[in-house]
Amino acid sequence: MSVLDSKVPKGSLKDKWTDYKNHIDLVNPANKRNIDVIVVGTGLAGGSAAATLAELGYNVKTFCYQDSPRRAHSIAAQGGINAAKNYQGDGDSTYRLFYDTVKGGDYRSREANVYRLAEVSANIIDQCVAQGVPFARDYGGLLDNRSFGGVLVSRTFYAKGQTGQQLLLGAYSAMNRQIARGKITPFNRHEMLDVVKVDGKARGIIARDLVTGKIERHSAHAVVIASGGYGNVYFLSTNAMGSNVTASWKIHKKGAFFANPCYTQIHPTCIPRSGDYQSKLTLMSESLRNDGRIWVPKNMDDVMAIREGKKKPTDLTEEERDYYLERRYPAFGNLVPRDVASRAAKERCDAGYGVNATGEAVYLDFASAIQRYGIEQAKIHNITNASADKIYELGAAIVKAKYGNLFQMYEKIVDQDPYKTPMMIYPAVHYTMGGVWVDYNLMTTIPGCYAIGEANFSDHGANRLGASALMQGLADGYFVLPYTIGDYLSHDIRTGKIPTNTPEFDAAEKEVTERIEFFLNNKGEHSVDYYHKKLGKIMWDKCGMSRNAAGLKEAIEEISALRKDFWLNVNVPGTATEYNEQLAKAGRVADFLELGELFAKDALVREESAGGHFREEHQTEEGEAKRMKEFQFVSAWEYKGEPKDAVLHKEELVYENIEVKERSYK
């Protein structure tokens, strides 16, 4: 028997964080100089945490597998970051951001964490502006906002379609200042391969220098995991190809519980798959749904003519198009939440209305927006009787100013001009909803081991409100962890340096070394990618957007068999004392195989549809309309205290604050 304690403070939601900060233990500046913290991952969460902890006075070591923290996958985020500043005067508030986030998470987030997130959101914008992040501004020079799916207000701050990149450069500059002061020691091109526990507490990590192959021991008083999500368990996703689950999985195997492992976000606005040869998918920002209208042909004859190249989408009249989101959900239109948009696109394509060669694409059309903006600009510039070409020119210029880099990226990948031909989009695996279980302090079930940003489960439930990932990463790093970790470290001011010449470090390094030697000596028949692709196909076909009990049971058996074959037949070339990408990938895929099995087991026991994942009985248009009605008017179930956070740990199903009970999956 075991109990998870969320450590959520008592009192009303709006007072919890303030009261908590007033009563936690602190570490004075002189004592901070004697305390070491390891941060694994240097994206928005890890980079902001490392910079802030170092500025407070702690000694920080950072680890990333990229050649620079600037290459973290946070750089790929496009559309924006939410904050409840109500600059538009359209009724936004901390509570509304909190409610939209919980609702966007399909009522599976921890409310106390989400309210705290909404509370500190406004501070994030001020912090980033002070760092020089070039947010878009309106005509008068004030910070601009745009809408995102799932909300009825404009609260999203953005920097064209490069918001993640600009925010990461802000965090990176803050890191560099601390590196220059000697408070951060960066270990780039290093991968964490295990966590080291001493007397039950996280006291360090084993890392591998990816360039030389050297195995290194690093000790600290606390370890922070900020290594992102595990969307690449599907092989094809919008994640960078190097994104992996290894850091999270290693701490899980040492006792950190996993929460909601079967939930990933299916993003509705991605460039469709064009063949089996692809290694990743490309995200197109959800901000495009502000001005783009989503449709498929109404008539199957038109669908087939477009697929065969006999018709172009621009040949179809308005009456021949089905703007299905506007038809089904008039209050939200094309700005429905991501899970609703994703399921709706899949439903239309499954019904045969997909418009590309694979039948897995719908249109995202900017013709109406270009026309609307063009007419508006003609009036602003006092151009009377403007020609159609002039209206197009003026309108396209406005669209280019808002989304130009996204349009350019699409054209380079697809070789079609999205100003003149509708984009093709289809849902794809994007952000990770599940992750390492953490309490209100962001600590895992291993004392002294924290998980922040996408690596933890707490804020996003079974789905994610658009533009809230960057918000969570920076909130955790800049404003939450620096408070909560101090409460724990206040008990370590007399501990002194943690030695690395101990039996615990010896055992962890031995385990890491033996695994590396196994991979290099196995001499099997198949490459690492062979297994990763096979896993990805099982995951998408049977654990993806559409699930059923029979398929999930098959997936569990198939992944188990694939995992056994991997350990028998994987082939890893090269040596351990050089840069060896196949060796690094082998370890990551081994972890994905174990996670995939856990993922399928978790999905099997959840008989409801949630987020972008649905059980087959909900795949009808009527079922979707019912779900959206619940979303739009009343919550699926109203809050009565803290929701239950479903957690799967090995062969047990765990609910927060409820005793663990054994559960068989046979």
Order of alpha helices (4+ residues) and beta strands (2+ residues): alpha-alpha-beta-alpha-beta-beta-alpha-alpha-beta-alpha-beta-beta-beta-beta-beta-alpha-beta-beta-beta-alpha-beta-alpha-alpha-beta-alpha-alpha-beta-beta-beta-alpha-alpha-alpha-alpha-beta-alpha-alpha-beta-alpha-beta-beta-beta
